[in-house]
Amino acid sequence: MARPAVIGFGDATRIQRLEFTGTQRLYGFPVGNVFHVLWWDPSHEVYPSKLKPT
């Protein structure tokens, strides 16, 4: 069972990411004026970006 369904938000379809300084990311979804946190990714490991070679 997906994490949103486990915590009572099975109809949440738009997960959003908040970026902080460096590699810190916060994932969740907004409902009205409230951001419901699903997980904290302090090292940017949940969905790491691949840097293009320069």
PDB file of N, H, CA, C and O in Angstrom:
ATOM      1  N   MET A   1       0.856  -1.177   0.000  1.00  0.00           N
ATOM      2  CA  MET A   1       0.000   0.000   0.000  1.00  0.00           C
ATOM      3  C   MET A   1       0.896   1.233   0.000  1.00  0.00           C
ATOM      4  O   MET A   1       1.887   1.291   0.728  1.00  0.00           O
ATOM      5  N   ALA A   2       0.542   2.210  -0.818  1.00  0.00           N
ATOM      6  H   ALA A   2      -0.263   2.163  -1.409  1.00  0.00           H
ATOM      7  CA  ALA A   2       1.324   3.439  -0.932  1.00  0.00           C
ATOM      8  C   ALA A   2       1.238   4.263   0.345  1.00  0.00           C
ATOM      9  O   ALA A   2       0.229   4.229   1.049  1.00  0.00           O
ATOM     10  N   ARG A   3       2.289   4.994   0.636  1.00  0.00           N
ATOM     11  H   ARG A   3       3.109   5.022   0.064  1.00  0.00           H
ATOM     12  CA  ARG A   3       2.373   5.793   1.866  1.00  0.00           C
ATOM     13  C   ARG A   3       1.193   6.752   2.033  1.00  0.00           C
ATOM     14  O   ARG A   3       0.657   6.825   3.139  1.00  0.00           O
ATOM     15  N   PRO A   4       0.744   7.502   0.998  1.00  0.00           N
ATOM     16  CA  PRO A   4      -0.407   8.392   1.210  1.00  0.00           C
ATOM     17  C   PRO A   4      -1.658   7.645   1.662  1.00  0.00           C
ATOM     18  O   PRO A   4      -2.402   8.147   2.504  1.00  0.00           O
ATOM     19  N   ALA A   5      -1.898   6.465   1.121  1.00  0.00           N
ATOM     20  H   ALA A   5      -1.294   6.057   0.437  1.00  0.00           H
ATOM     21  CA  ALA A   5      -3.070   5.688   1.527  1.00  0.00           C
ATOM     22  C   ALA A   5      -2.949   5.233   2.985  1.00  0.00           C
ATOM     23  O   ALA A   5      -3.939   5.213   3.716  1.00  0.00           O
ATOM     24  N   VAL A   6      -1.748   4.873   3.397  1.00  0.00           N
ATOM     25  H   VAL A   6      -0.943   4.889   2.802  1.00  0.00           H
ATOM     26  CA  VAL A   6      -1.512   4.414   4.765  1.00  0.00           C
ATOM     27  C   VAL A   6      -1.835   5.507   5.777  1.00  0.00           C
ATOM     28  O   VAL A   6      -2.367   5.224   6.851  1.00  0.00           O
ATOM     29  N   ILE A   7      -1.513   6.761   5.437  1.00  0.00           N
ATOM     30  H   ILE A   7      -1.080   6.991   4.565  1.00  0.00           H
ATOM     31  CA  ILE A   7      -1.742   7.858   6.386  1.00  0.00           C
ATOM     32  C   ILE A   7      -3.066   8.571   6.156  1.00  0.00           C
ATOM     33  O   ILE A   7      -3.303   9.640   6.719  1.00  0.00           O
ATOM     34  N   GLY A   8      -3.943   7.979   5.319  1.00  0.00           N
ATOM     35  H   GLY A   8      -3.751   7.111   4.862  1.00  0.00           H
ATOM     36  CA  GLY A   8      -5.293   8.518   5.155  1.00  0.00           C
ATOM     37  C   GLY A   8      -5.461   9.522   4.032  1.00  0.00           C
ATOM     38  O   GLY A   8      -6.456  10.247   4.004  1.00  0.00           O
ATOM     39  N   PHE A   9      -4.506   9.584   3.099  1.00  0.00           N
ATOM     40  H   PHE A   9      -3.698   8.996   3.122  1.00  0.00           H
ATOM     41  CA  PHE A   9      -4.592  10.505   1.973  1.00  0.00           C
ATOM     42  C   PHE A   9      -4.468   9.737   0.657  1.00  0.00           C
ATOM     43  O   PHE A   9      -3.668  10.099  -0.205  1.00  0.00           O
ATOM     44  N   GLY A  10      -5.253   8.687   0.510  1.00  0.00           N
ATOM     45  H   GLY A  10      -5.903   8.393   1.210  1.00  0.00           H
ATOM     46  CA  GLY A  10      -5.187   7.849  -0.683  1.00  0.00           C
ATOM     47  C   GLY A  10      -5.525   8.562  -1.965  1.00  0.00           C
ATOM     48  O   GLY A  10      -5.146   8.098  -3.040  1.00  0.00           O
ATOM     49  N   ASP A  11      -6.234   9.686  -1.889  1.00  0.00           N
ATOM     50  H   ASP A  11      -6.542  10.063  -1.015  1.00  0.00           H
ATOM     51  CA  ASP A  11      -6.599  10.420  -3.095  1.00  0.00           C
ATOM     52  C   ASP A  11      -5.585  11.506  -3.462  1.00  0.00           C
ATOM     53  O   ASP A  11      -5.821  12.271  -4.397  1.00  0.00           O
ATOM     54  N   ALA A  12      -4.477  11.586  -2.750  1.00  0.00           N
ATOM     55  H   ALA A  12      -4.286  10.965  -1.990  1.00  0.00           H
ATOM     56  CA  ALA A  12      -3.448  12.586  -3.048  1.00  0.00           C
ATOM     57  C   ALA A  12      -2.682  12.145  -4.290  1.00  0.00           C
ATOM     58  O   ALA A  12      -2.035  11.098  -4.285  1.00  0.00           O
ATOM     59  N   THR A  13      -2.753  12.932  -5.340  1.00  0.00           N
ATOM     60  H   THR A  13      -3.279  13.783  -5.344  1.00  0.00           H
ATOM     61  CA  THR A  13      -2.125  12.544  -6.601  1.00  0.00           C
ATOM     62  C   THR A  13      -0.984  13.463  -7.022  1.00  0.00           C
ATOM     63  O   THR A  13      -0.241  13.133  -7.947  1.00  0.00           O
ATOM     64  N   ARG A  14      -0.831  14.596  -6.368  1.00  0.00           N
ATOM     65  H   ARG A  14      -1.434  14.864  -5.617  1.00  0.00           H
ATOM     66  CA  ARG A  14       0.203  15.549  -6.776  1.00  0.00           C
ATOM     67  C   ARG A  14       1.227  15.757  -5.675  1.00  0.00           C
ATOM     68  O   ARG A  14       1.101  16.679  -4.869  1.00  0.00           O
ATOM     69  N   ILE A  15       2.228  14.912  -5.641  1.00  0.00           N
ATOM     70  H   ILE A  15       2.330  14.164  -6.296  1.00  0.00           H
ATOM     71  CA  ILE A  15       3.302  15.095  -4.670  1.00  0.00           C
ATOM     72  C   ILE A  15       4.184  16.233  -5.159  1.00  0.00           C
ATOM     73  O   ILE A  15       4.535  16.300  -6.337  1.00  0.00           O
ATOM     74  N   GLN A  16       4.535  17.116  -4.250  1.00  0.00           N
ATOM     75  H   GLN A  16       4.250  17.061  -3.293  1.00  0.00           H
ATOM     76  CA  GLN A  16       5.387  18.245  -4.586  1.00  0.00           C
ATOM     77  C   GLN A  16       6.652  18.212  -3.749  1.00  0.00           C
ATOM     78  O   GLN A  16       6.712  17.562  -2.705  1.00  0.00           O
ATOM     79  N   ARG A  17       7.648  18.918  -4.221  1.00  0.00           N
ATOM     80  H   ARG A  17       7.599  19.446  -5.069  1.00  0.00           H
ATOM     81  CA  ARG A  17       8.939  18.951  -3.534  1.00  0.00           C
ATOM     82  C   ARG A  17       9.277  20.386  -3.171  1.00  0.00           C
ATOM     83  O   ARG A  17       9.134  21.299  -3.985  1.00  0.00           O
ATOM     84  N   LEU A  18       9.726  20.571  -1.947  1.00  0.00           N
ATOM     85  H   LEU A  18       9.843  19.830  -1.286  1.00  0.00           H
ATOM     86  CA  LEU A  18      10.250  21.861  -1.505  1.00  0.00           C
ATOM     87  C   LEU A  18      11.758  21.707  -1.386  1.00  0.00           C
ATOM     88  O   LEU A  18      12.245  20.789  -0.726  1.00  0.00           O
ATOM     89  N   GLU A  19      12.491  22.603  -2.023  1.00  0.00           N
ATOM     90  H   GLU A  19      12.095  23.349  -2.559  1.00  0.00           H
ATOM     91  CA  GLU A  19      13.946  22.554  -1.973  1.00  0.00           C
ATOM     92  C   GLU A  19      14.463  23.569  -0.960  1.00  0.00           C
ATOM     93  O   GLU A  19      14.009  24.712  -0.904  1.00  0.00           O
ATOM     94  N   PHE A  20      15.412  23.121  -0.171  1.00  0.00           N
ATOM     95  H   PHE A  20      15.780  22.192  -0.216  1.00  0.00           H
ATOM     96  CA  PHE A  20      16.046  23.986   0.808  1.00  0.00           C
ATOM     97  C   PHE A  20      17.500  24.175   0.402  1.00  0.00           C
ATOM     98  O   PHE A  20      17.865  23.857  -0.730  1.00  0.00           O
ATOM     99  N   THR A  21      18.322  24.673   1.279  1.00  0.00           N
ATOM    100  H   THR A  21      18.026  24.931   2.199  1.00  0.00           H
ATOM    101  CA  THR A  21      19.720  24.898   0.941  1.00  0.00           C
ATOM    102  C   THR A  21      20.434  23.588   0.645  1.00  0.00           C
ATOM    103  O   THR A  21      20.130  22.556   1.242  1.00  0.00           O
ATOM    104  N   GLY A  22      21.382  23.639  -0.278  1.00  0.00           N
ATOM    105  H   GLY A  22      21.629  24.478  -0.763  1.00  0.00           H
ATOM    106  CA  GLY A  22      22.163  22.455  -0.616  1.00  0.00           C
ATOM    107  C   GLY A  22      21.317  21.341  -1.185  1.00  0.00           C
ATOM    108  O   GLY A  22      20.597  21.535  -2.164  1.00  0.00           O
ATOM    109  N   THR A  23      21.401  20.171  -0.571  1.00  0.00           N
ATOM    110  H   THR A  23      21.985  20.013   0.224  1.00  0.00           H
ATOM    111  CA  THR A  23      20.729  18.981  -1.090  1.00  0.00           C
ATOM    112  C   THR A  23      19.436  18.651  -0.359  1.00  0.00           C
ATOM    113  O   THR A  23      18.822  17.625  -0.652  1.00  0.00           O
ATOM    114  N   GLN A  24      19.012  19.463   0.561  1.00  0.00           N
ATOM    115  H   GLN A  24      19.511  20.297   0.799  1.00  0.00           H
ATOM    116  CA  GLN A  24      17.849  19.154   1.394  1.00  0.00           C
ATOM    117  C   GLN A  24      16.538  19.302   0.614  1.00  0.00           C
ATOM    118  O   GLN A  24      16.310  20.312  -0.051  1.00  0.00           O
ATOM    119  N   ARG A  25      15.676  18.270   0.709  1.00  0.00           N
ATOM    120  H   ARG A  25      15.861  17.450   1.250  1.00  0.00           H
ATOM    121  CA  ARG A  25      14.381  18.285   0.032  1.00  0.00           C
ATOM    122  C   ARG A  25      13.301  17.799   0.999  1.00  0.00           C
ATOM    123  O   ARG A  25      13.552  16.960   1.864  1.00  0.00           O
ATOM    124  N   LEU A  26      12.101  18.342   0.833  1.00  0.00           N
ATOM    125  H   LEU A  26      11.897  19.024   0.130  1.00  0.00           H
ATOM    126  CA  LEU A  26      10.945  17.933   1.618  1.00  0.00           C
ATOM    127  C   LEU A  26       9.845  17.572   0.619  1.00  0.00           C
ATOM    128  O   LEU A  26       9.481  18.396  -0.220  1.00  0.00           O
ATOM    129  N   TYR A  27       9.314  16.355   0.700  1.00  0.00           N
ATOM    130  H   TYR A  27       9.610  15.686   1.381  1.00  0.00           H
ATOM    131  CA  TYR A  27       8.290  15.887  -0.228  1.00  0.00           C
ATOM    132  C   TYR A  27       6.958  15.776   0.501  1.00  0.00           C
ATOM    133  O   TYR A  27       6.903  15.353   1.656  1.00  0.00           O
ATOM    134  N   GLY A  28       5.894  16.157  -0.180  1.00  0.00           N
ATOM    135  H   GLY A  28       5.939  16.500  -1.118  1.00  0.00           H
ATOM    136  CA  GLY A  28       4.562  16.075   0.390  1.00  0.00           C
ATOM    137  C   GLY A  28       3.543  16.608  -0.593  1.00  0.00           C
ATOM    138  O   GLY A  28       3.803  16.667  -1.795  1.00  0.00           O
ATOM    139  N   PHE A  29       2.383  16.998  -0.087  1.00  0.00           N
ATOM    140  H   PHE A  29       2.172  16.951   0.890  1.00  0.00           H
ATOM    141  CA  PHE A  29       1.336  17.527  -0.953  1.00  0.00           C
ATOM    142  C   PHE A  29       0.520  18.555  -0.199  1.00  0.00           C
ATOM    143  O   PHE A  29       0.291  18.424   1.004  1.00  0.00           O
ATOM    144  N   PRO A  30       0.078  19.589  -0.923  1.00  0.00           N
ATOM    145  CA  PRO A  30      -0.717  20.636  -0.292  1.00  0.00           C
ATOM    146  C   PRO A  30      -2.197  20.294  -0.289  1.00  0.00           C
ATOM    147  O   PRO A  30      -2.721  19.728  -1.248  1.00  0.00           O
ATOM    148  N   VAL A  31      -2.854  20.642   0.794  1.00  0.00           N
ATOM    149  H   VAL A  31      -2.428  21.102   1.573  1.00  0.00           H
ATOM    150  CA  VAL A  31      -4.317  20.578   0.888  1.00  0.00           C
ATOM    151  C   VAL A  31      -4.726  21.915   1.488  1.00  0.00           C
ATOM    152  O   VAL A  31      -4.542  22.154   2.681  1.00  0.00           O
ATOM    153  N   GLY A  32      -5.279  22.778   0.652  1.00  0.00           N
ATOM    154  H   GLY A  32      -5.428  22.583  -0.318  1.00  0.00           H
ATOM    155  CA  GLY A  32      -5.585  24.130   1.107  1.00  0.00           C
ATOM    156  C   GLY A  32      -4.301  24.857   1.448  1.00  0.00           C
ATOM    157  O   GLY A  32      -3.387  24.928   0.626  1.00  0.00           O
ATOM    158  N   ASN A  33      -4.225  25.396   2.654  1.00  0.00           N
ATOM    159  H   ASN A  33      -4.967  25.338   3.322  1.00  0.00           H
ATOM    160  CA  ASN A  33      -3.035  26.117   3.103  1.00  0.00           C
ATOM    161  C   ASN A  33      -2.084  25.258   3.915  1.00  0.00           C
ATOM    162  O   ASN A  33      -1.164  25.783   4.541  1.00  0.00           O
ATOM    163  N   VAL A  34      -2.286  23.952   3.917  1.00  0.00           N
ATOM    164  H   VAL A  34      -3.034  23.525   3.408  1.00  0.00           H
ATOM    165  CA  VAL A  34      -1.461  23.041   4.721  1.00  0.00           C
ATOM    166  C   VAL A  34      -0.639  22.147   3.802  1.00  0.00           C
ATOM    167  O   VAL A  34      -1.178  21.554   2.868  1.00  0.00           O
ATOM    168  N   PHE A  35       0.665  22.048   4.062  1.00  0.00           N
ATOM    169  H   PHE A  35       1.103  22.530   4.821  1.00  0.00           H
ATOM    170  CA  PHE A  35       1.541  21.147   3.317  1.00  0.00           C
ATOM    171  C   PHE A  35       1.737  19.889   4.160  1.00  0.00           C
ATOM    172  O   PHE A  35       2.319  19.945   5.243  1.00  0.00           O
ATOM    173  N   HIS A  36       1.251  18.760   3.662  1.00  0.00           N
ATOM    174  H   HIS A  36       0.778  18.714   2.782  1.00  0.00           H
ATOM    175  CA  HIS A  36       1.355  17.490   4.379  1.00  0.00           C
ATOM    176  C   HIS A  36       2.655  16.801   3.970  1.00  0.00           C
ATOM    177  O   HIS A  36       2.842  16.451   2.805  1.00  0.00           O
ATOM    178  N   VAL A  37       3.538  16.614   4.928  1.00  0.00           N
ATOM    179  H   VAL A  37       3.386  16.899   5.875  1.00  0.00           H
ATOM    180  CA  VAL A  37       4.860  16.061   4.663  1.00  0.00           C
ATOM    181  C   VAL A  37       4.781  14.539   4.564  1.00  0.00           C
ATOM    182  O   VAL A  37       4.211  13.876   5.430  1.00  0.00           O
ATOM    183  N   LEU A  38       5.366  13.998   3.492  1.00  0.00           N
ATOM    184  H   LEU A  38       5.830  14.537   2.789  1.00  0.00           H
ATOM    185  CA  LEU A  38       5.486  12.554   3.338  1.00  0.00           C
ATOM    186  C   LEU A  38       6.860  12.073   3.773  1.00  0.00           C
ATOM    187  O   LEU A  38       6.977  11.092   4.507  1.00  0.00           O
ATOM    188  N   TRP A  39       7.901  12.765   3.319  1.00  0.00           N
ATOM    189  H   TRP A  39       7.806  13.562   2.723  1.00  0.00           H
ATOM    190  CA  TRP A  39       9.227  12.402   3.779  1.00  0.00           C
ATOM    191  C   TRP A  39      10.206  13.546   3.610  1.00  0.00           C
ATOM    192  O   TRP A  39      10.017  14.447   2.793  1.00  0.00           O
ATOM    193  N   TRP A  40      11.267  13.479   4.416  1.00  0.00           N
ATOM    194  H   TRP A  40      11.420  12.747   5.079  1.00  0.00           H
ATOM    195  CA  TRP A  40      12.356  14.453   4.443  1.00  0.00           C
ATOM    196  C   TRP A  40      13.564  13.774   3.812  1.00  0.00           C
ATOM    197  O   TRP A  40      13.916  12.656   4.190  1.00  0.00           O
ATOM    198  N   ASP A  41      14.194  14.430   2.865  1.00  0.00           N
ATOM    199  H   ASP A  41      13.909  15.338   2.558  1.00  0.00           H
ATOM    200  CA  ASP A  41      15.346  13.882   2.154  1.00  0.00           C
ATOM    201  C   ASP A  41      16.530  14.834   2.327  1.00  0.00           C
ATOM    202  O   ASP A  41      16.770  15.678   1.463  1.00  0.00           O
ATOM    203  N   PRO A  42      17.268  14.713   3.424  1.00  0.00           N
ATOM    204  CA  PRO A  42      18.339  15.667   3.709  1.00  0.00           C
ATOM    205  C   PRO A  42      19.533  15.563   2.760  1.00  0.00           C
ATOM    206  O   PRO A  42      20.294  16.521   2.632  1.00  0.00           O
ATOM    207  N   SER A  43      19.711  14.427   2.097  1.00  0.00           N
ATOM    208  H   SER A  43      19.093  13.649   2.201  1.00  0.00           H
ATOM    209  CA  SER A  43      20.882  14.234   1.232  1.00  0.00           C
ATOM    210  C   SER A  43      20.531  14.140  -0.247  1.00  0.00           C
ATOM    211  O   SER A  43      21.380  13.770  -1.057  1.00  0.00           O
ATOM    212  N   HIS A  44      19.295  14.467  -0.612  1.00  0.00           N
ATOM    213  H   HIS A  44      18.605  14.767   0.047  1.00  0.00           H
ATOM    214  CA  HIS A  44      18.825  14.439  -1.999  1.00  0.00           C
ATOM    215  C   HIS A  44      19.051  13.071  -2.625  1.00  0.00           C
ATOM    216  O   HIS A  44      19.638  12.961  -3.701  1.00  0.00           O
ATOM    217  N   GLU A  45      18.575  12.016  -1.937  1.00  0.00           N
ATOM    218  H   GLU A  45      18.098  12.105  -1.063  1.00  0.00           H
ATOM    219  CA  GLU A  45      18.752  10.648  -2.406  1.00  0.00           C
ATOM    220  C   GLU A  45      17.465  10.013  -2.927  1.00  0.00           C
ATOM    221  O   GLU A  45      17.518   8.976  -3.587  1.00  0.00           O
ATOM    222  N   VAL A  46      16.299  10.621  -2.638  1.00  0.00           N
ATOM    223  H   VAL A  46      16.255  11.464  -2.102  1.00  0.00           H
ATOM    224  CA  VAL A  46      15.024  10.042  -3.076  1.00  0.00           C
ATOM    225  C   VAL A  46      14.921  10.092  -4.594  1.00  0.00           C
ATOM    226  O   VAL A  46      14.589   9.089  -5.225  1.00  0.00           O
ATOM    227  N   TYR A  47      15.198  11.233  -5.177  1.00  0.00           N
ATOM    228  H   TYR A  47      15.468  12.048  -4.664  1.00  0.00           H
ATOM    229  CA  TYR A  47      15.153  11.409  -6.626  1.00  0.00           C
ATOM    230  C   TYR A  47      16.318  12.296  -7.017  1.00  0.00           C
ATOM    231  O   TYR A  47      16.136  13.480  -7.300  1.00  0.00           O
ATOM    232  N   PRO A  48      17.532  11.718  -7.033  1.00  0.00           N
ATOM    233  CA  PRO A  48      18.713  12.539  -7.308  1.00  0.00           C
ATOM    234  C   PRO A  48      18.718  13.030  -8.758  1.00  0.00           C
ATOM    235  O   PRO A  48      18.300  12.314  -9.669  1.00  0.00           O
ATOM    236  N   SER A  49      19.186  14.232  -8.952  1.00  0.00           N
ATOM    237  H   SER A  49      19.525  14.813  -8.212  1.00  0.00           H
ATOM    238  CA  SER A  49      19.301  14.765 -10.313  1.00  0.00           C
ATOM    239  C   SER A  49      20.657  14.363 -10.877  1.00  0.00           C
ATOM    240  O   SER A  49      21.658  14.287 -10.164  1.00  0.00           O
ATOM    241  N   LYS A  50      20.654  14.111 -12.173  1.00  0.00           N
ATOM    242  H   LYS A  50      19.841  14.172 -12.752  1.00  0.00           H
ATOM    243  CA  LYS A  50      21.911  13.738 -12.839  1.00  0.00           C
ATOM    244  C   LYS A  50      22.454  14.991 -13.508  1.00  0.00           C
ATOM    245  O   LYS A  50      21.808  15.586 -14.371  1.00  0.00           O
ATOM    246  N   LEU A  51      23.637  15.371 -13.097  1.00  0.00           N
ATOM    247  H   LEU A  51      24.161  14.888 -12.396  1.00  0.00           H
ATOM    248  CA  LEU A  51      24.268  16.556 -13.660  1.00  0.00           C
ATOM    249  C   LEU A  51      24.789  16.241 -15.067  1.00  0.00           C
ATOM    250  O   LEU A  51      25.339  15.168 -15.315  1.00  0.00           O
ATOM    251  N   LYS A  52      24.608  17.182 -15.963  1.00  0.00           N
ATOM    252  H   LYS A  52      24.162  18.054 -15.761  1.00  0.00           H
ATOM    253  CA  LYS A  52      25.110  17.035 -17.318  1.00  0.00           C
ATOM    254  C   LYS A  52      26.617  17.323 -17.313  1.00  0.00           C
ATOM    255  O   LYS A  52      27.076  18.243 -16.637  1.00  0.00           O
ATOM    256  N   PRO A  53      27.375  16.534 -18.069  1.00  0.00           N
ATOM    257  CA  PRO A  53      28.823  16.825 -18.148  1.00  0.00           C
ATOM    258  C   PRO A  53      29.057  18.164 -18.839  1.00  0.00           C
ATOM    259  O   PRO A  53      28.417  18.480 -19.842  1.00  0.00           O
ATOM    260  N   THR A  54      29.962  18.924 -18.302  1.00  0.00           N
ATOM    261  H   THR A  54      30.483  18.668 -17.487  1.00  0.00           H
ATOM    262  CA  THR A  54      30.267  20.232 -18.911  1.00  0.00           C
ATOM    263  C   THR A  54      31.716  20.315 -19.315  1.00  0.00           C
ATOM    264  O   THR A  54      32.152  21.339 -19.843  1.00  0.00           O
TER     265      THR A  54
END
